[in-house]
Amino acid sequence: MTGPTEVPLEFPCQWPVKAMVEAGEDSLREVLGVIARHAELPDESDVKIRPSRHGRYESITVVVEAQSRRHLEIIYTEIRALDAVKMTL
């Protein structure tokens, strides 16, 4: 169901999966591990990492080819379950 300002998604589509994590190499590896279970691993250009102002956290954005809304829900559910993940967008 979509609201008046929402545009329905057409699948498959390129979708940026975003997660705020505790900084560290393991966090990126864990997020990419979840994505690898459900989608083809993206090129390096499709993975963006931005550190927080004090370097304690990182924003990880990975562009995936989403097959359906359910596909995205599964990816986000598994990413949220990771200990290092503080928030997903």
PyRosetta script that sets phi, psi and omega in degrees:
from pyrosetta import init, pose_from_sequence

init()
pose = pose_from_sequence("MTGPTEVPLEFPCQWPVKAMVEAGEDSLREVLGVIARHAELPDESDVKIRPSRHGRYESITVVVEAQSRRHLEIIYTEIRALDAVKMTL")
pose.set_psi(1, 136.4)
pose.set_omega(1, -179.1)
pose.set_phi(2, -121.3)
pose.set_psi(2, 149.2)
pose.set_omega(2, 177.3)
pose.set_phi(3, -85.2)
pose.set_psi(3, 178.9)
pose.set_omega(3, -175.4)
pose.set_phi(4, -65.1)
pose.set_psi(4, -26.1)
pose.set_omega(4, -178.9)
pose.set_phi(5, -100.8)
pose.set_psi(5, -3.2)
pose.set_omega(5, -178.6)
pose.set_phi(6, -89.9)
pose.set_psi(6, 141.1)
pose.set_omega(6, 176.0)
pose.set_phi(7, -103.8)
pose.set_psi(7, 128.4)
pose.set_omega(7, 179.1)
pose.set_phi(8, -64.3)
pose.set_psi(8, 142.2)
pose.set_omega(8, 179.2)
pose.set_phi(9, -80.1)
pose.set_psi(9, 145.5)
pose.set_omega(9, 173.3)
pose.set_phi(10, -108.8)
pose.set_psi(10, 125.4)
pose.set_omega(10, -177.2)
pose.set_phi(11, -105.9)
pose.set_psi(11, 150.4)
pose.set_omega(11, -4.7)
pose.set_phi(12, -71.5)
pose.set_psi(12, 154.9)
pose.set_omega(12, 178.0)
pose.set_phi(13, -149.1)
pose.set_psi(13, 161.1)
pose.set_omega(13, 174.5)
pose.set_phi(14, -82.2)
pose.set_psi(14, 127.4)
pose.set_omega(14, -175.6)
pose.set_phi(15, -133.2)
pose.set_psi(15, 128.6)
pose.set_omega(15, 176.9)
pose.set_phi(16, -81.8)
pose.set_psi(16, 111.4)
pose.set_omega(16, 175.8)
pose.set_phi(17, -87.4)
pose.set_psi(17, 123.6)
pose.set_omega(17, -175.6)
pose.set_phi(18, -120.3)
pose.set_psi(18, 138.2)
pose.set_omega(18, 178.1)
pose.set_phi(19, -141.4)
pose.set_psi(19, 137.8)
pose.set_omega(19, 171.3)
pose.set_phi(20, -97.4)
pose.set_psi(20, 125.8)
pose.set_omega(20, -174.8)
pose.set_phi(21, -132.1)
pose.set_psi(21, 163.1)
pose.set_omega(21, 169.1)
pose.set_phi(22, -67.5)
pose.set_psi(22, 138.4)
pose.set_omega(22, -177.0)
pose.set_phi(23, -62.3)
pose.set_psi(23, 142.0)
pose.set_omega(23, 177.0)
pose.set_phi(24, 148.4)
pose.set_psi(24, 152.0)
pose.set_omega(24, -178.2)
pose.set_phi(25, -61.2)
pose.set_psi(25, -36.2)
pose.set_omega(25, -179.0)
pose.set_phi(26, -63.1)
pose.set_psi(26, -35.4)
pose.set_omega(26, -179.2)
pose.set_phi(27, -61.2)
pose.set_psi(27, -48.8)
pose.set_omega(27, 179.0)
pose.set_phi(28, -61.6)
pose.set_psi(28, -44.4)
pose.set_omega(28, -179.6)
pose.set_phi(29, -60.8)
pose.set_psi(29, -41.6)
pose.set_omega(29, 179.7)
pose.set_phi(30, -66.4)
pose.set_psi(30, -44.6)
pose.set_omega(30, 179.0)
pose.set_phi(31, -62.1)
pose.set_psi(31, -45.9)
pose.set_omega(31, 179.1)
pose.set_phi(32, -65.2)
pose.set_psi(32, -31.4)
pose.set_omega(32, 177.0)
pose.set_phi(33, -63.5)
pose.set_psi(33, -42.2)
pose.set_omega(33, 177.2)
pose.set_phi(34, -63.2)
pose.set_psi(34, -46.9)
pose.set_omega(34, -178.5)
pose.set_phi(35, -62.3)
pose.set_psi(35, -39.2)
pose.set_omega(35, -179.5)
pose.set_phi(36, -62.6)
pose.set_psi(36, -29.2)
pose.set_omega(36, 178.7)
pose.set_phi(37, -71.3)
pose.set_psi(37, -22.2)
pose.set_omega(37, -172.1)
pose.set_phi(38, -121.7)
pose.set_psi(38, -12.0)
pose.set_omega(38, -177.8)
pose.set_phi(39, -153.1)
pose.set_psi(39, 164.9)
pose.set_omega(39, 176.4)
pose.set_phi(40, -68.3)
pose.set_psi(40, 136.0)
pose.set_omega(40, 178.7)
pose.set_phi(41, -63.6)
pose.set_psi(41, 134.7)
pose.set_omega(41, -177.2)
pose.set_phi(42, -76.4)
pose.set_psi(42, 166.9)
pose.set_omega(42, 172.2)
pose.set_phi(43, -68.1)
pose.set_psi(43, 161.4)
pose.set_omega(43, 178.3)
pose.set_phi(44, -56.8)
pose.set_psi(44, -32.3)
pose.set_omega(44, -178.7)
pose.set_phi(45, -68.2)
pose.set_psi(45, -16.3)
pose.set_omega(45, 179.3)
pose.set_phi(46, -93.9)
pose.set_psi(46, 6.2)
pose.set_omega(46, 178.5)
pose.set_phi(47, -119.2)
pose.set_psi(47, 120.6)
pose.set_omega(47, 179.3)
pose.set_phi(48, -120.4)
pose.set_psi(48, 136.3)
pose.set_omega(48, 178.5)
pose.set_phi(49, -127.3)
pose.set_psi(49, 126.0)
pose.set_omega(49, 176.5)
pose.set_phi(50, -124.7)
pose.set_psi(50, 123.0)
pose.set_omega(50, 177.8)
pose.set_phi(51, -76.2)
pose.set_psi(51, 153.4)
pose.set_omega(51, 174.3)
pose.set_phi(52, -72.0)
pose.set_psi(52, 171.0)
pose.set_omega(52, -177.4)
pose.set_phi(53, -54.6)
pose.set_psi(53, -40.9)
pose.set_omega(53, -177.4)
pose.set_phi(54, -99.9)
pose.set_psi(54, 2.2)
pose.set_omega(54, 175.4)
pose.set_phi(55, 78.8)
pose.set_psi(55, 7.4)
pose.set_omega(55, -178.6)
pose.set_phi(56, -80.2)
pose.set_psi(56, -29.8)
pose.set_omega(56, -178.7)
pose.set_phi(57, -124.9)
pose.set_psi(57, 164.7)
pose.set_omega(57, 175.7)
pose.set_phi(58, -136.7)
pose.set_psi(58, 146.9)
pose.set_omega(58, 171.4)
pose.set_phi(59, -100.3)
pose.set_psi(59, 123.0)
pose.set_omega(59, 178.6)
pose.set_phi(60, -111.9)
pose.set_psi(60, 125.5)
pose.set_omega(60, 176.0)
pose.set_phi(61, -121.1)
pose.set_psi(61, 125.7)
pose.set_omega(61, -179.7)
pose.set_phi(62, -127.5)
pose.set_psi(62, 121.1)
pose.set_omega(62, 178.7)
pose.set_phi(63, -84.8)
pose.set_psi(63, 122.7)
pose.set_omega(63, 179.7)
pose.set_phi(64, -121.3)
pose.set_psi(64, 160.3)
pose.set_omega(64, 172.8)
pose.set_phi(65, -91.7)
pose.set_psi(65, 105.3)
pose.set_omega(65, -178.0)
pose.set_phi(66, -82.3)
pose.set_psi(66, 131.2)
pose.set_omega(66, -178.4)
pose.set_phi(67, -90.1)
pose.set_psi(67, -26.1)
pose.set_omega(67, -179.0)
pose.set_phi(68, -166.3)
pose.set_psi(68, 168.9)
pose.set_omega(68, 176.1)
pose.set_phi(69, -62.2)
pose.set_psi(69, -39.7)
pose.set_omega(69, 178.3)
pose.set_phi(70, -61.4)
pose.set_psi(70, -40.1)
pose.set_omega(70, 177.4)
pose.set_phi(71, -57.3)
pose.set_psi(71, -46.1)
pose.set_omega(71, 178.1)
pose.set_phi(72, -64.6)
pose.set_psi(72, -40.6)
pose.set_omega(72, 179.2)
pose.set_phi(73, -60.3)
pose.set_psi(73, -41.0)
pose.set_omega(73, 179.2)
pose.set_phi(74, -64.4)
pose.set_psi(74, -46.0)
pose.set_omega(74, 179.8)
pose.set_phi(75, -60.4)
pose.set_psi(75, -49.1)
pose.set_omega(75, -178.9)
pose.set_phi(76, -63.8)
pose.set_psi(76, -39.5)
pose.set_omega(76, 179.2)
pose.set_phi(77, -60.4)
pose.set_psi(77, -44.6)
pose.set_omega(77, -179.4)
pose.set_phi(78, -70.7)
pose.set_psi(78, -36.1)
pose.set_omega(78, 178.3)
pose.set_phi(79, -66.6)
pose.set_psi(79, -42.5)
pose.set_omega(79, 178.8)
pose.set_phi(80, -61.1)
pose.set_psi(80, -26.8)
pose.set_omega(80, -178.1)
pose.set_phi(81, -76.7)
pose.set_psi(81, -11.7)
pose.set_omega(81, 179.6)
pose.set_phi(82, -71.0)
pose.set_psi(82, 139.0)
pose.set_omega(82, -178.3)
pose.set_phi(83, -61.0)
pose.set_psi(83, -37.4)
pose.set_omega(83, -175.5)
pose.set_phi(84, -75.1)
pose.set_psi(84, -17.2)
pose.set_omega(84, -175.7)
pose.set_phi(85, -81.3)
pose.set_psi(85, 126.6)
pose.set_omega(85, -179.7)
pose.set_phi(86, -100.1)
pose.set_psi(86, -29.6)
pose.set_omega(86, -177.6)
pose.set_phi(87, -163.1)
pose.set_psi(87, 149.8)
pose.set_omega(87, 173.1)
pose.set_phi(88, -122.2)
pose.set_psi(88, 153.1)
pose.set_omega(88, 178.9)
pose.set_phi(89, -128.2)
pose.dump_pdb("model.pdb")
